[in-house]
């Protein structure tokens, strides 16, 4: 099966479905992961932390470009741990995809779908505080509208810790649970390659938090550790 994962920033793929990606790769599915935004520029800093400013100079832009290169290397290392080699990066503005037209993002995704021809697509939930995540969800739904030219059978969404649960009042509501008891250690190892993105517990984007979240969804689903997903659409032609 061909599976396409569309995310905004490097580390979203591990946070959202690292265990499931490992399980899918072990089962020999053909997986492609696409990162649409840079994951760095919104911080307005060359120290991998957020600054309370908006305008930046050319010197800082150059430094952040080097950080983007490093982050992309980390992404490739993380995905190698999960058994995935097919990775593609785009350069949409970090945390500012709301200023890009839905049409432009949609056509980018349509082009990826046309070339890769996935049967299943995983992406962000619409119930995220992050504007890039929401923009990608909206564009993915548009790009996968059922037509004779689109062979996508399933569209599935995942949460991203430090984004989904902070969208108070409009929360992620999963209806699919994947057993990742055997894959959880790979997920934690993969997130640890993102040294500049990893936070200290109790921040949701920490290895300890991912362990707790997996076990929490396990209590919901009857597994010892689980990842949760929301099925948005399924086309059954059997």
For each residue, the residues with C-beta under 8 A, 3 or more apart:
1: 29 30 119 120
2: 29 30 31 32 116 117 118 119 120
3: 24 29 30 31 32 118 119 120 121 122
4: 31 32 34 112 113 116 118 120 121 122
5: 13 17 21 31 32 33 34 121 122 123
6: 34 36 109 112 121 122 123 124 136 140
7: 12 13 16 33 34 35 36 123 124 136
8: 12 35 36 37 39 97 124 130 132 133 136
9: 12 35 37 38 39 94 132
10: 13 35 39 71 72 74 75 78 194 197
11: 14 15 39 75 78 191 194 197 205
12: 7 8 9 15 16 35 124 133 160
13: 5 7 10 16 17 18 21 33 35 75 78 79
14: 11 17 18 21 78 82 187 190 191 194
15: 11 12 18 160 161 162 191 205 210
16: 7 12 13 122 124 158 159 160 227
17: 5 13 14 20 21 122 158 227 229
18: 13 14 15 21 22 78 82 183 186 187 190 191 210 227
19: 22 23 178 180 183 184 186 187 214 225 227
20: 17 23 24 178 180 183 227 229
21: 5 13 14 17 18 24 25 31 33 79 82 83 84
22: 18 19 25 26 81 82 83 180 183 186 187
23: 19 20 26 27 178 180 182 183
24: 3 20 21 27 29 31
25: 21 22 28 29 31 82 83 84
26: 22 23 83 183
27: 23 24
28: 25
29: 1 2 3 24 25
30: 1 2 3 86
31: 2 3 4 5 21 24 25 84 86
32: 2 3 4 5 86 87 88 112 116 118
33: 5 7 13 21 79 84 86 87 88
34: 4 5 6 7 87 88 89 90 112
35: 7 8 9 10 12 13 39 72 75 87 88 89 90
36: 6 7 8 90 92 97 105 108 132 136
37: 8 9 90 91 92 93 94 95 97 132
38: 9 41 68 71 91 92 93 94
39: 8 9 10 11 35 68 71 94 197
40: 43 64 67 68 71 94
41: 38 44 64 68 93 94 95 96
42: 50 93 94 95 96
43: 40 48 49 50 51 64 94
44: 41 50 51 53 54 56 60
45: 48 49 50 51 60 64
46: 60 63 64 67
47:
48: 43 45 67 196 197
49: 43 45
50: 42 43 44 45
51: 43 44 45
52:
53: 44 56
54: 44
55:
56: 44 53 60 61 64
57: 60 61
58: 61 62
59: 62 63
60: 44 45 46 56 57 63 64
61: 56 57 58 64 65
62: 58 59 65 66
63: 46 59 60 66 67
64: 40 41 43 45 46 56 60 61 67 68
65: 61 62 68 69
66: 62 63 69 70
67: 40 46 48 63 64 70 71 196
68: 38 39 40 41 64 65 71 72
69: 65 66 72 73
70: 66 67 73 74 196
71: 10 38 39 40 67 68 74 75 194 196 197
72: 10 35 68 69 75 76 89
73: 69 70 76 77
74: 10 70 71 77 78 193 194 195 196 197
75: 10 11 13 35 71 72 78 79 87 89 194
76: 72 73 79 80 87
77: 73 74 80 81 193
78: 10 11 13 14 18 74 75 81 82 190 191 193 194
79: 13 21 33 75 76 82 83 84 85 87 190
80: 76 77 83 84 85
81: 22 77 78 186 189 190 193
82: 14 18 21 22 25 78 79 186 187 190
83: 21 22 25 26 79 80
84: 21 25 31 33 79 80 87
85: 79 80
86: 30 31 32 33
87: 32 33 34 35 75 76 79 84
88: 32 33 34 35 112
89: 34 35 72 75
90: 34 35 36 37 108
91: 37 38
92: 36 37 38 97 100 105 132
93: 37 38 41 42 96 97 99 100
94: 9 37 38 39 40 41 42 43 132
95: 37 41 42 130 131 132
96: 41 42 93 99 100 131 132
97: 8 36 37 92 93 100 105 131 132 135 136
98: 131 132 134 135
99: 93 96
100: 92 93 96 97 104 105 135
101: 104 105
102: 105 106 135 138 139 142
103: 106 107
104: 100 101 107 108
105: 36 92 97 100 101 102 108 109 135 136 138 139
106: 102 103 109 110 139 142 143
107: 103 104 110 111 143
108: 36 90 104 105 111 112 139
109: 6 105 106 112 113 136 139 140 143
110: 106 107 113 114 143
111: 107 108 114 115
112: 4 6 32 34 88 108 109 115 116
113: 4 109 110 116 117 118 121 143 144 150 152
114: 110 111 117 149
115: 111 112
116: 2 4 32 112 113
117: 2 113 114 151
118: 2 3 4 32 113 121 151 152
119: 1 2 3 151 152 153 154
120: 1 2 3 4 152 153 154 155 156
121: 3 4 5 6 113 118 140 144 152 154 155 156
122: 3 4 5 6 16 17 156 157 158 229
123: 5 6 7 136 137 140 155 156 157 158
124: 6 7 8 12 16 128 130 133 134 136 137 157 158 160
125: 128 133 137 157 158 159 160 164 172 230
126: 134 137 138 157
127: 164 167 170 171 172 173
128: 124 125 133 134 137 159 160 163 164 167 172
129: 163 164 166 167
130: 8 95 124 133 134 160 163
131: 95 96 97 98 134 135
132: 8 9 36 37 92 94 95 96 97 98 135 136
133: 8 12 124 125 128 130 136 137 160 163
134: 98 124 126 128 130 131 137 138
135: 97 98 100 102 105 131 132 138 139
136: 6 7 8 36 97 105 109 123 124 132 133 139 140
137: 123 124 125 126 128 133 134 140 141 157
138: 102 105 126 134 135 141 142
139: 102 105 106 108 109 135 136 142 143
140: 6 109 121 123 136 137 143 144 155
141: 137 138 144 145 155 232
142: 102 106 138 139 145
143: 106 107 109 110 113 139 140 150
144: 113 121 140 141 150 152 155 233
145: 141 142 150
146: 150 233 235
147: 150
148:
149: 114
150: 113 143 144 145 146 147
151: 117 118 119
152: 113 118 119 120 121 144 155 235
153: 119 120 234 235 236 237
154: 119 120 121 231 233 234 235
155: 120 121 123 140 141 144 152 231 232 233
156: 120 121 122 123 176 229 230 231 232
157: 122 123 124 125 126 137 172 229 230 232
158: 16 17 122 123 124 125 227 228 229 230
159: 16 125 128 163 164 165 172 174 228
160: 12 15 16 124 125 128 130 133 163 164
161: 15 164 165 204 205 209 210 213
162: 15 165 166 199 203 204 205
163: 128 129 130 133 159 160 166 167
164: 125 127 128 129 159 160 161 167 171 172
165: 159 161 162 171 172 204
166: 129 162 163
167: 127 128 129 163 164 170 171 172
168: 171
169:
170: 127 167
171: 127 164 165 167 168
172: 125 127 128 157 159 164 165 167 228 230
173: 127 230
174: 159 177 217 228 229 230
175: 229 230 231
176: 156 228 229 230 231
177: 174 217 220 221 223 226 227 228 229
178: 19 20 23 226 227 228 229
179: 221 223 224 225 226
180: 19 20 22 23 183 184 187 214 223 225 226 227
181: 184 218 223 224 225
182: 23
183: 18 19 20 22 23 26 180 186 187
184: 19 180 181 187 188 210 211 214 225
185: 188 189
186: 18 19 22 81 82 183 189 190
187: 14 18 19 22 82 180 183 184 190 191 210 214
188: 184 185 191 192 207 210 211
189: 81 185 186 192 193
190: 14 18 78 79 81 82 186 187 193
191: 11 14 15 18 78 187 188 194 198 205 207 210
192: 188 189 195 198 207
193: 74 77 78 81 189 190
194: 10 11 14 71 74 75 78 191 197 198
195: 74 192 198
196: 48 67 70 71 74
197: 10 11 39 48 71 74 194 205
198: 191 192 194 195 205 206 207
199: 162 203 204 205 206
200: 203 206
201: 206 207 208 209
202: 206 208 209
203: 162 199 200 206 209
204: 161 162 165 199 209 213
205: 11 15 161 162 191 197 198 199 209
206: 198 199 200 201 202 203 209 210
207: 188 191 192 198 201 210 211
208: 201 202 211 212
209: 161 201 202 203 204 205 206 212 213
210: 15 18 161 184 187 188 191 206 207 213 214
211: 184 188 207 208 214 215 225
212: 208 209 215 216
213: 161 204 209 210 216 217
214: 19 180 184 187 210 211 217 218 225 226 227
215: 211 212 218 219 224 225
216: 212 213 219 220
217: 174 177 213 214 220 221 223 225 226 227 228
218: 181 214 215 221 222 223 224 225 226
219: 215 216
220: 177 216 217 226 228
221: 177 179 217 218 226 228
222: 218
223: 177 179 180 181 217 218 226
224: 179 181 215 218
225: 19 179 180 181 184 211 214 215 217 218
226: 177 178 179 180 214 217 218 220 221 223
227: 16 17 18 19 20 158 177 178 180 214 217
228: 158 159 172 174 176 177 178 217 220 221
229: 17 20 122 156 157 158 174 175 176 177 178
230: 125 156 157 158 172 173 174 175 176
231: 154 155 156 175 176 234
232: 141 155 156 157
233: 144 146 154 155
234: 153 154 231
235: 146 152 153 154
236: 153
237: 153
238:
